[in-house]
Amino acid sequence: MSAITNVVRIDHSVPTPAGPASRVTPVLVAAARSVELDAFRFAGRSLRLVVSGSAGSGKTVLLHHLAGLLAAEGTATIGLRAGTDVPSVSRESVLLVDDAHLLSQAQVAALIARAEDPDAGLVVALRSWPARPDLTTLGRLLERTRPALLLGEVSASRLREEPGVGFGACDDDILRLTGGIAWLVHECAAAHDAADCCDPGHFALQRAIRPRVRHRLESASPRLRRLVEDLSLGLFPTEDAAPTDEPGALLAEGYAEGLLTGEGRPAPAIAETARAMTPVTRLPDVIRAASPHTLRDGHLTAWLAGIPDPHAADALVTRARQEAPRDADLAARLFDLAVACGAEASALAEERAWAAWAAGRLDEAGVLLDGLLAHRDGARGRVVDLAAAVWAERGMMPLAHDTYRLNRPAHTGPDIHERIAALAAGDPSAASAEISPDARGAVTSPPSTLGTAHTLLDRGLTATLDNAPDAAVSDLQRASELYTASADRSPSVELPAVIAAAAAIGVGDPATAQAIVDTALHGGQGGVNRRARLELWSSWIALQRERPDAARAALTRATSARALTPRDDALAATISIGLARRYDDAAGLAAEWRTSRPRISRAEPDLFSLLALSELVIAAARLGDAVSMQPAFERALELVGTLGDPPIWSAPLHWAGIQRGILLNHPDALAPHARALVAAAAHNRLAARMAHAGKVWTAVLAGTVDPDAVEGAARGLAAVGLAWDGARLAGHGASRSDDRKVIAHLLACARELHPRETARPSDEGQDAATGDLTAEGPLSEREREVAELVLQGKTYAEIGAAIFISPRTAEHHIAHIRRRLNATSRSDLLSKLRIALEGGTQVTPDTERGGRRG
């Protein structure tokens, strides 16, 4: 018997313990080097040693080799046979015992008696299993002299230590295939031609050794063979396979039999053969019991796909439906496998399309849906929702709207899903149509969480068109929360959280937008497959709130999970451009623009992407490439125009138009956008801030610089998530003034507002409770100066004179401080200011007087 573990070359006659010499040709044998064996022999002492290893690890060959070494030294050796009288063997002779695990208790007892004599020569080879108490006692007695010699698995380092005995360039491949199991490596050595191997996958080698592997499996006990089958199929050992008295005993038996590695796993070559030997009747049980990780394994799925069986197909369909809510990608694979195993493809088309969409495989979903819609007259329900969602994810919202419009049954109105698509595509007729009570789900049946979410969503969308921004955001926020609570995973062209967040930004409230998206992320709105979109919106909002680290972290989470859809990829590219525009130099922005330009062109403008489009319009103008965004900009203006130019959606777009005109030095181009913002100012505070800033900016460009107006407008922009634009306004004002004090003041304002890589203390303070106030924040340096003067009882005029600002600017600072500290009254403001300034200047009686004081 020859195999491989530790490497040694033998090219001489080796007398067996039993009789005459037998020729061992030059092979790799499972034995230690001679120098290693020498370490187990001491001059003047009898050799005592226990050798442990699995089947095929070379224990027998080692004993033959050892017998030859001892004979050359003149030491007598006796091999144990059935009739050997152990007590009569002299102490000076070395008794060689092979396969001690097969001996009777009486024979082992005789060996124990000999082992108790420290001067009696005894070498025992045995397997690591079964773990009999008498064998354990025998081993421990011998190990008192020296440690056991363990013949384990073959390692790459051992193969390479002996020139000419490995597999050449194939060493790593063979060891991976065999798991280093000694007898299996030996079989490969006999069948492999290292000098002329042209099979990178070693498929021919696997076919050559398969009969030997099969023979080993068939020779194993039924319980062990079942265990190896289960492990090869990725299953946990079944109760009938595992012994009840010692759960690990069967794994130990598998290792001792050379069928499992030391980690308790079958080597790939053994697993492949075991799978091929598994009867087809076990397939349904395997499919039901396999872990998701196992079902994703390429080897197992390839094996299942090659076995057409109706029972297996049914089991695959059932398992796919179970996995769909948790892992759409796995469900899609299982549905495909079911069809390969004989399931009817047409009966599974809708479920396969849903799984493909949820897994981000839009083209596959689209093909399946094309077939379904072609054979349905006036189709509704999930098929149409799914088809529309696929077009939306492709960045083609008008086609999503057409999908609803052309598949609507006669004499019915739009439902909430169609309403969203119509609004996004800019269709005022469907967007303003009344949704039937049945579609809302709130009249013909008791109120449900999802039905109420749809009702609020419909009402909020209507409010965005009716110039009721506060009511719109409130309804949309509650709709998003209830939609999350409903755990609905139905396909839709847009998530309620995204709609609500976009509306919140459209009224100048990015903090609420962040809260909406955070809540949706925490609740898993839309399922796992929609998480990337929510992360992208979280990144976008963090960008607006001057939190670049949070924006980059969310962007990384969104892009690292899996490939993004065209629409989401365009948003991710826009965020990267936005980060470069704010926190990189012109060269960095230009490089990011060149890289991202092909990605942003993959999606058409729709109502819910106008914020991102506004960013691109400004960035393109800054780079002198405004013409590239002109068609999309015009399409977006047309879209909001058809809806009546609702400020909550159109204000950011018009602001982008103003910025574009400023950057291109085209004052005339500002006029229509400025007029639109002025008209919207009465209904939308964001539009009001933008309109005021636009008016001030126009004056600055014309050469009129009112420092108080410039600073007030700049800070007003910063308060609604436009700090970058506020900083630019202040900078423009400084560059066009001749007054050194004004220049210094506006430049300081610009520096304070300019987005920076690290969050400003005042920003962090906006989210902190008053109990978290420290000496560094939440107030800016200028606000701290104002706060100290307020605590001294100074009036607006006195504060302005003290720090060279106007009384109006001082009033603005104090109002800003009051909002940051959430102060509800004058006394509350003073109390919180003391905390913020760590018990600074005492309040004077003047503080309590009326009039225009801080």
Buried (B, 14 or more C-beta within 10 A) or exposed (E): BBBBBBBBBBEEEBBBBBEEBEEBEEBBBBBBBEEEBEEBBEEEEBBBBBBBBBBBBBBBBBBBBBBBBBBEEEBEBBBBEEEBEBEEBEBEBBBBBBBBBEBEEEBBBBBBEBBEEEEBBBBBBBBBBEBBEBBEBBBEBBBEBBEBBBBBBBBBEBBEEBEEBBBBEBBEBBBBBBBBBBBBBBBBBEBBEBEEBEEEEBEEBBEBBBEBBBEBBEEBEEBBBBBBBBBBBBBEBBEEBBEEEEEEBBBBBBBBBBBBBEEBBBBBBBBBBBBEBBEEEBBBBBBEBBEBEBBBBEBBBEBBBEBEBEBBBBBBBBBBBBBBEEBBBBBBBBBBBBBBBBBEBEEBBBBBBBBBBBBBBBEBBBEBBEEBBEEEEEBBEBBBBBBBBBBBBBBBBBBBBBBBBEBBEEEEBBBBBBBBBBBBBBBBEBBBBEBEEEBBBBEEEEEEBBBBBBBBBBBBBBBBBBBBBEBBBBBBBBBBBBBBBBBBBBBBBBBBBBBBBBBBBBBBBBEBBBBBBBBBBEBBBBBBBBBBBBBBBBBBBBBBBBBBEBBBBBBEBBBEBBEBBBBBBBBBBBBBBBBBBBBBEEEEBBEBBEEBBEBBBBBBBBBBBBBBBBBBBBBBBBBEBBEBBEEBBEBBBEBBEBBBBBBBBBBBBBBBBBBBBBBBEEEEBBBBBBEBBBBBBEBBBBBBBBBBBBBBBBBBBEEBBBBBBBBBBBBBBBBBBBBBBBBBBBBBBBEBBEEEEBBEBBBBBBEBBBBBEEBBBBBBBBEBEBEEBEEEBBBBEBBBBBBBBBBBBBBBEBBBBBBEBBBBBBBBBBEBBBEBBEBEEBEBBBBBBBBBBEEBBEBEEEBEEEEEBB
